[in-house]
């Protein structure tokens, strides 16, 4: 895979982060949404250091974000691309220095002004602001589309990878990569892969058409797609004119002053072309290549286009418009020649629109250049067109007394018209679900009915599993709350809905009971089972049982020895689905509290310690031991803490030791005090 260099390394001047917002706005191409660098999925892009700057804060969609205003596009670089095949997006950002922290956020900017990335959180479809250093991006194993800032190390903090966002065919996207450091950064490599979406335009690059300027001193070449400004030779050596009564002396890409790509090229001649027919042929320029598209695919050398220089200027026809997006508020007309902006009636009276629903034109404007001319006219509407169907835009004399006038002074004839198709808006909320119960896993049949031309369905189940089917089936645990996201599109309009499905038809057995039990004490069991249970089968391990949901207190037999009983609970629902829980109860030989009359701390495992036996029910226990001189040699407030016959680590001599014991009976609340003597035997 080729690595494409985007920027040369630029030296940094240190500014504190807080100062960026005040003094250092981003002016370098690529560092604003409007000048984003175009990328595709077939290459790896290498980014060097970029100037220190700051545009503003961006909204985030992280559930763990307490202050969304802290997310700033510090030292940003922006990338743009279009989705050509719907699916999930895999992306990887590898810092040249793995101790660098790069953050990223992805926006769907279809049909909106790119500047809205600073105000509209609904445009965000994926992000990772984890605050950790190293490689970042998306992966199939991540569980969240959005991760917000934290320097905590996973698993306590947000992971450095997010799950893959889902792209819609035909939609346009902006990717922000931000670097927090204000004084240095190593740069990174950006690549796309691992997802099911395609962001590579496979249309072969070509020349679409050519025409001359009004005075015949220039040739305007229209391209069939956006191509790289950097692939154009400024001397015009990428083209050969035949016949050539005048030579090509320079070339400039239209739009290259404010971006990285161009859709047309202006060739300047050293003379005037007389009327007649001409051919413009593509050749390898002095820069060693022909024109390249944004995926670095060249226009084939030898490709050509023919055009005529008319003897008498002809009116520029109303012949092209940009296909409108979803619920358009503006219709964009594109002309083969530039239109004089002074000929546009600002109130929009130059145009009328008819179609399935009423449409009012409220104004028109151009993208006017220094000569006050524009190849584009923007027809502004009073509101969005939301009813799908075929519409027609018709040219008429405006309130200024004329129709539009081209750069050569020719007026487009009254009555010229174009038709355009508007797609219906869509709703993802139209889907239904049907649960097919199972004993462990429920199968849910999702159904989206045919409507409004929807032909893309992208389901995301619990933020992980996905499906592109119209009516998928998916399995979920039958005791669960599950999140369903659906994105639908008709190639123009899209909609997203997120909902929850609560499944509660399963059964899960669980109970609580005593671990230790004194003889003849009642065992109390608590049923913690969940689900819509129908029957309960308790087995207490001593041959007895119960069918009650909450069984009566159970008393185990006194056997004179310690015994362990296996307790089983089997629960079942009316569909025959069952689940089992097990536990153990140790019934003690005795719970009579007593202190031995002798002990032998010789390490043989027999009577090695002195302590109150069986003090299971004792509360606030205090046990003390004294030697024959009245010196305290041991004290304990836990009955299982035992005296080993030493004092300060030194073995005590054989003899008689006095002890005292006091405690509160945990059942009766009675306070007990006793004392006695024990013989230490060596």
Residue pairs with C-beta under 8 A, 6 or more apart in sequence:
1 42
1 43
1 44
1 191
2 43
2 44
2 296
3 43
3 44
3 45
3 46
3 189
4 43
4 44
4 45
4 46
4 296
5 46
5 48
6 30
6 37
6 45
6 46
6 47
6 48
6 77
7 30
7 47
7 48
7 49
7 50
8 48
9 48
9 49
9 187
10 48
10 49
10 50
10 51
11 49
12 49
12 51
12 52
12 182
12 183
12 184
12 185
13 52
14 52
14 182
14 183
15 23
15 24
15 52
15 182
16 182
17 54
17 72
17 74
17 180
17 182
20 52
20 53
20 54
20 72
20 74
20 182
21 54
21 56
21 72
24 51
24 52
24 53
24 54
25 53
25 54
25 55
26 32
26 51
26 53
26 54
26 55
26 73
26 76
27 53
28 50
28 51
28 53
29 35
29 37
29 258
29 259
29 260
30 36
30 37
30 50
30 77
30 78
30 260
31 50
31 51
31 53
31 55
31 76
31 77
31 78
32 55
32 78
33 78
33 109
33 114
33 115
33 117
33 174
34 114
34 115
34 258
34 259
35 78
35 258
35 259
35 260
36 78
36 79
36 80
36 114
36 174
37 45
37 77
37 78
37 79
37 80
37 260
38 79
38 80
38 81
38 226
38 228
38 260
38 261
38 294
39 45
39 79
39 80
39 81
39 175
39 190
39 192
39 199
39 294
40 81
40 192
40 199
40 200
40 201
40 294
40 295
41 81
41 192
41 193
41 198
41 199
41 200
42 200
42 295
42 296
43 191
43 295
43 296
44 189
44 190
44 191
45 79
45 189
45 190
45 191
46 187
46 188
46 189
46 190
47 77
47 177
47 187
47 188
47 189
47 190
48 187
49 184
49 185
49 186
49 187
50 75
50 76
50 77
50 179
50 185
51 75
52 75
52 182
52 183
53 75
53 76
54 72
54 73
54 74
54 75
55 73
55 76
55 118
56 72
56 73
56 118
57 68
57 69
57 70
57 71
57 72
57 73
57 118
58 71
58 72
58 73
58 105
58 117
58 118
58 124
58 176
59 68
59 71
59 118
59 119
59 120
59 121
59 124
60 68
60 71
60 105
60 121
60 124
60 127
60 129
60 146
60 148
61 121
61 124
61 127
61 145
61 146
62 68
62 127
62 129
62 146
62 147
62 148
62 158
63 146
64 147
64 148
64 150
64 158
65 71
65 148
65 149
68 121
70 149
71 105
71 129
71 148
71 149
72 178
73 176
73 178
74 178
74 179
74 180
74 182
75 178
75 179
75 180
75 181
75 182
75 185
76 176
76 177
76 178
77 176
77 177
78 174
78 175
78 176
78 177
79 174
79 175
79 177
79 190
80 172
80 173
80 174
80 175
81 172
81 173
81 175
81 199
82 170
82 171
82 172
82 173
82 199
82 201
83 167
83 168
83 169
83 170
83 171
83 173
83 197
83 198
83 199
84 169
84 198
84 199
84 200
84 201
84 202
85 169
85 196
85 197
85 198
86 166
86 167
86 168
86 169
86 197
86 456
86 458
86 468
86 489
87 166
87 167
87 195
87 196
87 197
87 198
87 458
87 468
88 138
88 140
88 164
88 165
88 166
88 167
88 195
88 196
88 197
88 466
89 106
89 126
89 138
89 164
89 165
89 166
89 167
89 192
89 195
89 197
89 199
90 137
90 138
90 139
90 164
90 192
90 193
90 194
90 195
91 104
91 137
91 138
91 175
91 190
91 191
91 192
91 195
92 135
92 136
92 137
92 138
92 190
92 191
92 192
92 193
92 194
93 102
93 104
93 135
93 136
93 137
93 177
93 188
93 189
93 190
94 135
94 188
94 189
94 191
95 102
95 133
95 134
95 135
95 186
95 187
95 188
96 186
96 187
96 188
96 189
97 185
97 186
98 133
98 134
98 135
99 133
99 134
100 133
100 179
100 181
100 185
100 186
100 188
101 131
101 132
101 133
101 179
101 180
101 181
102 136
102 177
102 178
102 179
102 188
103 127
103 128
103 129
103 130
103 131
103 136
103 177
103 178
103 179
103 180
104 127
104 128
104 136
104 137
104 175
104 176
104 177
104 178
105 124
105 126
105 127
105 128
105 129
105 175
105 176
105 178
106 124
106 125
106 126
106 127
106 165
106 173
106 174
106 175
106 176
107 117
107 123
107 124
107 125
107 173
107 174
107 175
107 176
108 123
108 125
108 168
108 171
108 172
108 173
109 116
109 117
109 123
109 172
109 173
109 174
110 168
110 170
110 171
110 172
110 325
110 326
110 494
111 325
111 326
111 328
112 120
112 123
114 174
116 123
117 123
117 174
117 176
124 146
125 145
125 165
125 166
125 173
126 138
126 145
126 146
126 162
126 163
126 164
126 165
127 145
127 146
127 147
127 148
127 162
128 136
128 137
128 146
128 147
128 158
128 160
128 161
128 162
129 147
129 148
129 149
129 158
130 136
130 147
130 148
130 149
130 150
130 157
130 158
130 159
130 160
131 149
131 150
131 151
131 152
131 157
131 158
132 150
132 151
132 153
132 154
132 157
132 160
134 160
135 160
136 160
136 161
137 161
137 162
138 161
138 162
138 163
138 164
138 165
138 194
138 195
139 161
139 162
139 163
139 164
139 194
140 163
140 164
140 194
140 464
141 161
142 159
142 161
142 162
142 163
142 164
143 163
143 463
143 464
144 158
144 162
144 163
144 463
145 162
145 163
145 165
145 463
146 162
147 158
147 159
147 160
147 162
148 158
149 158
150 157
150 158
151 157
152 158
154 160
163 463
163 464
164 194
164 195
166 197
166 458
166 460
166 466
166 487
167 173
167 197
167 199
168 456
168 458
168 487
168 489
168 494
169 456
169 489
169 491
170 489
170 491
170 492
171 489
171 494
173 199
177 188
177 190
179 185
192 199
196 468
200 295
201 225
201 293
201 294
201 295
203 224
203 225
204 297
204 300
205 223
205 224
205 225
205 227
205 291
205 292
205 293
205 297
205 298
205 299
206 223
206 224
206 299
206 303
207 221
207 222
207 223
207 224
207 280
207 282
207 299
207 303
207 304
207 305
208 222
208 223
208 224
208 305
209 221
209 222
209 305
209 307
209 336
210 219
210 220
210 221
210 222
210 280
210 305
210 307
211 219
211 220
211 307
211 336
211 337
212 218
212 219
212 220
212 273
212 307
212 309
213 219
213 220
213 407
214 313
214 337
214 407
214 408
214 409
215 272
216 269
216 272
216 273
216 274
216 309
217 246
217 268
217 269
217 271
217 272
217 273
218 266
218 267
218 268
218 269
219 241
219 248
219 266
219 267
219 269
219 273
219 280
219 307
220 264
220 265
220 266
220 267
221 239
221 264
221 265
221 266
221 267
221 280
221 305
222 263
222 264
222 336
223 262
223 263
223 264
223 265
223 291
225 263
225 293
226 261
226 262
226 263
226 293
226 294
227 253
227 261
227 262
227 263
227 291
227 292
227 293
227 294
227 299
228 260
228 261
228 262
228 291
228 292
228 293
228 294
228 296
229 253
229 255
229 256
229 259
229 260
229 261
229 262
230 260
231 287
231 289
231 290
231 291
231 292
231 298
232 238
232 251
232 252
232 253
232 256
232 262
232 265
232 285
232 291
233 251
233 285
233 286
233 287
234 250
234 251
234 252
235 248
235 249
235 250
235 251
235 285
235 286
236 248
236 249
236 250
236 251
236 267
236 268
237 248
237 283
237 285
237 286
237 287
238 251
238 282
238 283
238 284
238 285
238 290
238 291
239 248
239 251
239 267
239 280
239 281
239 282
239 283
240 280
240 281
240 283
241 247
241 248
241 267
241 269
241 278
241 279
241 280
242 278
242 279
242 280
242 281
243 276
243 278
245 271
245 273
245 274
246 269
246 270
246 271
246 272
246 273
247 269
247 270
247 271
248 267
248 268
248 269
249 268
249 269
249 270
250 267
250 268
251 265
251 266
251 267
251 268
252 265
252 266
252 268
253 261
253 262
253 264
253 265
254 262
254 263
254 264
254 265
254 266
255 261
255 262
255 263
255 264
256 262
261 294
265 291
273 309
274 309
275 308
275 309
275 310
275 311
276 308
276 309
277 306
277 307
277 308
277 309
278 306
278 307
278 308
278 309
279 304
279 305
279 306
280 304
280 305
280 306
280 307
281 302
281 303
281 304
282 290
282 291
282 299
282 300
282 301
282 302
282 303
282 304
283 290
283 301
283 302
284 290
284 301
289 298
290 298
290 299
290 300
290 301
291 298
291 299
292 298
292 299
293 299
313 408
313 409
313 410
314 410
315 406
315 410
315 411
315 412
315 413
316 335
316 336
316 337
316 339
316 406
316 408
316 410
316 412
317 336
317 412
317 416
318 333
318 335
318 395
318 412
318 416
318 417
318 418
319 335
319 336
319 418
320 333
320 334
320 335
320 336
320 418
321 331
321 332
321 333
321 334
321 393
321 418
321 420
322 332
322 333
322 334
323 420
323 421
323 492
324 331
324 332
324 385
324 420
324 422
324 492
325 492
326 423
326 425
326 492
326 493
326 494
327 384
327 385
327 386
327 425
327 493
328 381
328 384
328 385
328 422
329 380
329 381
329 383
329 384
330 378
330 379
330 380
330 381
331 353
331 378
331 379
331 381
331 393
331 420
332 376
332 377
332 378
332 379
333 376
333 377
333 378
333 379
333 393
333 418
334 375
334 376
335 375
335 376
335 377
335 406
336 375
337 375
337 406
337 407
337 408
338 369
338 371
338 373
338 374
338 375
338 406
338 407
339 366
339 373
339 374
339 375
339 377
339 404
339 405
339 406
339 407
340 372
340 373
340 404
340 405
340 406
340 407
341 365
341 366
341 368
341 372
341 373
341 374
342 372
343 400
343 402
343 403
343 404
343 405
343 411
344 350
344 364
344 365
344 366
344 377
344 398
344 404
345 364
345 398
345 399
345 400
346 363
346 364
346 365
347 362
347 363
347 398
347 399
348 361
348 362
348 363
348 364
348 379
348 380
348 398
349 361
349 396
349 398
349 399
349 400
350 364
350 395
350 396
350 397
350 398
350 403
350 404
351 361
351 364
351 379
351 393
351 394
351 395
351 396
352 361
352 393
352 394
352 396
353 359
353 361
353 379
353 381
353 391
353 392
353 393
353 394
354 391
354 392
354 394
355 385
355 387
355 389
355 390
355 391
355 392
355 422
356 387
356 388
356 389
356 390
356 391
357 385
357 386
357 387
357 389
359 381
359 382
359 385
359 391
360 381
360 382
360 383
361 379
361 380
361 381
361 382
362 380
362 381
362 382
363 380
364 377
364 378
364 379
364 380
365 377
365 378
365 380
366 373
366 374
366 376
366 377
366 378
367 374
367 375
367 376
367 378
368 374
371 407
373 407
377 404
379 393
385 391
385 422
386 424
386 425
387 422
387 424
388 421
388 422
388 423
388 424
388 425
388 452
388 453
389 421
389 422
390 419
390 420
390 421
391 419
391 420
391 421
391 422
392 417
392 418
392 419
392 420
393 417
393 418
393 419
393 420
394 415
394 416
394 417
395 403
395 404
395 412
395 413
395 414
395 415
395 416
395 417
396 403
396 414
396 415
397 403
397 414
402 411
403 411
403 412
403 413
403 414
403 416
404 411
404 412
405 411
405 412
406 412
423 452
423 453
423 490
423 491
423 492
423 493
424 452
424 453
424 490
424 493
425 452
425 493
425 495
426 451
426 452
426 453
426 454
426 488
426 489
426 490
426 493
426 494
426 495
427 452
427 488
427 495
427 497
428 486
428 487
428 488
428 495
428 496
428 497
429 495
429 497
429 499
430 448
430 449
430 451
431 446
431 447
431 448
431 486
431 497
432 446
432 447
432 449
433 444
433 445
433 446
433 447
433 484
433 501
434 444
434 445
434 447
435 442
435 443
435 444
435 501
435 503
435 505
436 442
436 443
436 444
436 445
437 478
437 505
437 575
438 475
438 478
438 577
439 478
439 506
439 575
439 576
439 577
439 578
440 477
440 478
440 506
440 577
441 475
441 476
441 477
441 478
442 475
442 476
442 477
442 478
442 503
442 505
442 506
443 473
443 474
443 475
444 473
444 474
444 475
444 476
444 501
445 471
445 473
446 459
446 471
446 472
446 473
446 474
446 484
446 486
447 471
448 454
448 457
448 470
448 471
448 486
448 488
452 490
452 493
453 490
453 491
454 488
454 489
454 490
455 489
455 490
455 491
456 468
456 487
456 488
456 489
456 490
456 491
456 494
457 467
457 468
457 469
457 470
457 486
457 487
457 488
458 466
458 467
458 468
458 486
458 487
458 488
459 466
459 467
459 468
459 469
459 472
459 474
459 484
459 485
459 486
460 466
460 484
460 485
460 486
460 487
461 467
461 474
461 476
461 482
461 483
461 484
462 476
462 482
462 483
463 483
463 485
465 474
467 474
476 482
476 501
476 503
477 503
477 506
478 503
478 504
478 505
478 506
478 577
479 503
479 504
479 506
479 507
479 508
479 530
479 531
480 502
480 503
481 500
481 501
481 502
481 503
482 500
482 501
482 503
483 498
483 499
483 500
484 498
484 499
484 500
484 501
485 496
485 497
485 498
486 496
486 497
487 494
487 495
487 496
488 494
488 495
489 495
504 531
504 532
505 531
505 532
505 573
505 575
506 531
506 573
506 577
506 579
507 529
507 530
507 531
507 532
507 533
507 571
507 572
507 573
507 577
507 578
507 579
508 529
508 530
508 531
508 571
508 579
509 529
509 569
509 570
509 571
509 579
509 580
509 581
510 527
510 528
510 529
510 530
510 569
510 581
511 525
511 526
511 527
511 528
511 529
511 567
511 569
511 581
511 583
512 525
512 526
512 528
513 523
513 524
513 525
513 526
513 567
513 583
513 585
514 523
514 524
514 585
515 584
515 585
515 586
516 585
516 586
516 588
516 616
517 523
517 556
517 585
517 586
517 587
517 588
518 587
518 588
518 590
518 591
518 616
518 617
519 556
519 558
519 559
519 587
519 588
519 589
519 590
519 591
520 555
520 558
521 555
521 591
522 553
522 554
522 555
523 540
523 553
523 554
523 555
523 556
523 585
524 553
525 538
525 550
525 551
525 554
525 567
526 550
527 536
527 549
527 550
527 551
527 569
529 536
529 569
529 571
529 579
529 581
531 571
531 573
531 579
532 573
532 574
533 549
533 571
533 572
533 573
534 572
534 573
534 574
535 547
535 571
535 572
536 546
536 547
536 548
536 549
536 569
536 570
536 571
537 545
537 547
537 568
537 569
537 570
537 571
537 572
538 545
538 546
538 547
538 548
538 551
538 567
538 568
538 569
539 545
539 567
539 568
539 569
539 570
540 546
540 554
540 556
540 565
540 567
541 565
541 566
541 567
541 568
541 585
542 556
542 557
542 565
544 554
546 552
546 554
556 563
556 565
556 585
556 587
559 587
560 589
561 589
562 586
562 587
562 588
562 589
563 586
563 587
564 584
564 585
564 586
564 587
565 584
565 585
565 586
565 587
566 582
566 583
566 584
567 582
567 583
567 584
567 585
568 580
568 581
568 582
569 580
569 581
569 582
570 578
570 579
570 580
571 578
571 579
571 580
571 581
572 578
572 579
588 614
588 616
590 614
591 614
591 616
591 617
592 613
592 614
593 612
593 613
593 614
593 615
593 617
593 618
593 661
593 663
593 672
594 612
594 613
594 614
595 610
595 611
595 612
595 613
595 623
595 659
595 661
595 674
595 676
595 678
596 607
596 610
596 613
596 678
597 676
597 677
597 678
597 679
598 607
598 678
598 679
598 680
598 681
599 607
599 608
599 609
599 610
599 645
599 678
599 679
599 680
599 681
600 606
600 607
600 608
600 680
600 681
600 682
601 608
601 609
601 644
601 645
601 646
601 651
601 680
602 608
602 682
608 644
609 642
609 643
609 644
609 645
610 625
610 634
610 642
610 643
610 645
610 657
610 659
610 678
610 680
611 623
611 636
611 639
611 640
611 641
611 642
611 643
612 618
612 621
612 623
612 639
612 661
615 621
615 639
615 663
617 665
617 666
617 667
618 639
618 663
618 664
618 665
618 666
619 663
619 664
619 665
619 666
620 637
620 662
620 663
620 664
621 636
621 637
621 638
621 639
621 661
621 662
621 663
622 635
622 636
622 637
622 660
622 661
622 662
622 663
623 634
623 635
623 636
623 637
623 639
623 659
623 660
623 661
624 632
624 634
624 635
624 636
624 659
624 660
625 632
625 633
625 634
625 635
625 643
625 657
625 658
625 659
625 678
626 632
626 633
626 657
626 658
626 659
626 660
627 633
627 652
627 655
627 657
628 655
628 656
628 657
628 658
633 643
633 647
633 652
633 657
634 643
634 647
636 642
636 643
645 651
645 652
645 680
646 652
651 682
652 680
653 680
653 682
654 679
654 680
654 681
654 682
655 679
655 680
656 677
656 678
656 679
656 680
657 677
657 678
657 679
657 680
658 675
658 676
658 677
659 675
659 676
659 677
659 678
660 673
660 674
660 675
661 672
661 673
661 674
661 675
662 671
662 672
662 673
662 674
663 671
663 672
664 670
664 671
664 672
665 671
665 672
